[in-house]
Amino acid sequence: MKKVILLNTINDVKNFVNAVSKYDFDVDLISGRYAVDAKSIMGIFSLDLSKPIEMEIHDENCGDFLAEIKSFITE
């Protein structure tokens, strides 16, 4: 499942990583030609956070996760 997210501040990144880390499935963030593990705070900071980032969730049963991060989803 793919969504587009926006992480505007350092606190947004920290809160997003804390939310993703609670779940067992993999989540990737893709910006241009770069893809990083969404559970890696250092990886996220290596992306261009000034524009929306594509998020790919590798699980179909992710309703709780999406509800938890709904403030970051731009679509």
C-alpha positions in Angstrom: 0.0 0.0 0.0 1.3 3.4 -0.9 0.6 6.8 0.7 2.3 10.2 0.5 3.4 11.8 3.8 4.9 15.1 4.8 7.3 15.5 7.8 7.8 19.2 8.4 9.7 19.2 11.7 12.2 17.2 13.7 9.4 16.4 16.1 7.3 15.1 13.2 10.1 12.7 12.3 10.6 11.6 15.8 6.9 10.9 16.3 6.6 9.2 13.0 9.5 6.8 13.7 8.1 6.0 17.2 4.7 5.1 15.5 6.3 3.0 12.8 8.5 1.2 15.3 5.5 -0.2 17.1 4.6 -2.4 14.1 6.2 -5.6 12.9 5.7 -5.0 9.2 8.2 -3.1 7.0 7.6 0.5 5.8 9.8 2.2 3.3 10.1 5.9 2.5 10.9 6.8 -1.1 12.2 10.2 -2.2 13.4 10.4 -5.8 15.7 7.5 -6.3 16.4 7.0 -2.6 14.5 4.5 -0.4 15.1 4.2 3.3 13.6 2.1 6.2 10.9 4.2 7.9 12.1 2.9 11.3 15.5 4.6 10.7 15.6 8.1 12.0 19.0 8.7 10.4 17.7 7.3 7.1 14.8 9.7 7.1 17.0 12.7 7.8 19.0 11.7 4.7 15.9 12.5 2.5 14.7 15.8 1.2 12.1 16.6 3.8 11.1 19.9 2.1 8.7 18.0 -0.2 6.2 15.1 0.3 7.7 11.6 0.6 6.2 8.4 -0.8 5.5 5.8 1.9 5.2 2.1 1.0 3.7 -0.2 3.6 4.5 -3.9 3.2 1.3 -5.2 4.8 -2.4 -5.1 3.9 -3.7 -5.1 7.5 -2.3 -1.7 8.5 -5.5 0.2 9.5 -4.3 0.9 13.0 -1.0 2.2 11.8 -2.7 4.5 9.2 -5.0 5.9 11.9 -2.0 6.6 14.1 -0.1 8.5 11.4 -3.1 10.2 9.7 -1.8 13.7 10.6 1.3 13.1 8.4 -0.7 11.7 5.3 -1.2 14.3 2.6 -3.5 12.4 0.3 
